[in-house]
Amino acid sequence: MLVRFCEVAGLEPYHRSTSLDQLLQSFCQVLVDYTAFGHFEVFGRISNGSERRSGVIRVAEKIYPEFVKASEVAVNFNDKYDISDHQLELDHLSDDLSQLGEELAVRIELEDQLLSAMLDRK
């Protein structure tokens, strides 16, 4: 996902082209898969009671609101730039990538906190 993000972000200035359209569509697919996995697999395990470690549950409950915010930014980016159902507008792509990048950085830090709790043997 990060590789695709860097590929898209590195194409500035943005002009309509088949290669940009394909790269954006590929990135959006990976972004949605990444977002869904964290949301439905990781937090789904916690919400359905499969996770029993109290430290993991505590961290998950603490980070969940920020995690949701980062997920919403990713979904909004996908809705705007996945060209399968509408015409692609590039006027705000640079700003949208910047915002998405900031939220992805936050999400990665949150995932690190959760993984650290999962690996803690206490």
matplotlib code that plots the C-alpha trace (Angstrom):
import matplotlib.pyplot as plt

x = [0.0, 2.8, 4.7, 1.5, 1.0, 4.5, 4.1, 1.0, 2.4, 5.6, 3.8, 3.3, 2.3, -0.8, -2.2, -4.8, -3.2, -4.0, -1.0, -2.2, -5.7, -4.5, -2.1, -4.8, -7.3, -4.7, -3.8, -7.5, -8.0, -5.0, -6.0, -9.6, -8.2, -5.8, -8.5, -11.0, -8.6, -7.8, -11.4, -13.1, -10.4, -8.4, -11.1, -13.7, -11.7, -11.7, -15.4, -16.6, -14.8, -12.2, -9.4, -9.0, -5.8, -6.9, -3.9, -4.7, -8.4, -7.4, -5.1, -7.7, -10.4, -8.0, -6.9, -10.2, -11.6, -8.4, -8.3, -11.9, -11.0, -8.0, -10.2, -12.8, -10.2, -9.1, -12.6, -13.3, -10.2, -11.2, -14.7, -13.3, -10.4, -11.6, -12.6, -14.7, -17.9, -17.2, -14.9, -11.6, -10.9, -7.3, -7.6, -7.2, -5.3, -2.1, -3.9, -6.0, -2.8, -1.2, -4.2, -4.3, -0.6, -0.9, -3.8, -2.0, 1.0, -1.3, -2.9, 0.5, 1.5, -1.8, -1.2, 2.3, 0.7, -1.7, 0.9, 3.2, 0.3, -0.3, 3.4, 3.6, 3.8, 2.6]
y = [0.0, 2.4, 1.7, 2.5, 5.6, 6.8, 5.9, 8.1, 10.9, 11.0, 11.7, 15.4, 17.5, 15.5, 15.3, 12.9, 9.9, 6.2, 5.4, 7.8, 6.4, 2.9, 3.7, 5.5, 2.7, 0.1, 2.2, 2.7, -1.1, -1.8, 1.1, -0.3, -3.8, -2.4, -0.3, -3.2, -5.7, -3.5, -2.6, -6.0, -8.5, -6.9, -4.9, -7.5, -10.0, -7.7, -6.7, -10.3, -11.4, -13.5, -11.4, -12.2, -10.3, -7.3, -5.3, -5.7, -4.8, -1.7, -0.4, -1.2, 0.7, 3.6, 3.9, 3.0, 6.6, 7.7, 4.5, 5.1, 8.7, 7.4, 4.8, 7.4, 9.6, 6.5, 5.6, 9.2, 9.3, 6.0, 7.3, 10.4, 8.9, 5.3, 6.1, 3.0, 4.9, 8.6, 11.1, 11.7, 15.2, 16.0, 19.6, 18.5, 15.3, 16.8, 18.1, 14.9, 12.8, 15.0, 14.6, 10.8, 10.5, 12.2, 9.9, 6.8, 7.8, 8.1, 4.8, 3.1, 4.4, 3.2, -0.3, -0.3, 0.3, -2.5, -4.9, -4.0, -4.9, -8.1, -9.1, -8.2, -11.5, -10.0]
z = [0.0, 0.9, -2.3, -4.4, -2.3, -3.1, -6.8, -7.0, -4.9, -7.0, -10.3, -9.7, -11.5, -12.1, -15.7, -17.0, -18.5, -18.8, -16.6, -13.8, -14.1, -13.8, -10.9, -9.0, -9.5, -8.4, -5.4, -4.4, -4.6, -2.3, 0.0, 0.4, 1.1, 3.7, 5.3, 5.4, 6.8, 9.8, 10.4, 9.9, 10.7, 13.5, 15.2, 14.4, 16.4, 19.3, 19.1, 18.7, 21.9, 20.2, 21.7, 25.4, 26.3, 28.4, 27.4, 23.7, 24.4, 26.3, 23.6, 20.9, 22.7, 23.2, 19.6, 17.9, 17.4, 15.7, 13.7, 12.4, 11.4, 9.4, 7.8, 6.8, 5.1, 3.1, 2.1, 1.1, -1.0, -2.7, -3.4, -5.0, -7.0, -7.9, -11.5, -12.1, -11.6, -12.4, -14.2, -12.5, -11.3, -10.4, -9.1, -5.4, -5.8, -4.3, -1.2, -0.9, -1.0, 1.6, 4.0, 3.3, 3.9, 7.3, 8.3, 7.0, 9.2, 12.2, 11.4, 11.1, 14.5, 16.0, 14.4, 15.9, 19.4, 18.9, 17.6, 20.5, 22.9, 21.0, 21.3, 25.0, 26.9, 30.2]

ax = plt.figure().add_subplot(projection="3d")
ax.plot(x, y, z, "-o")
ax.set_aspect("equal")
plt.show()
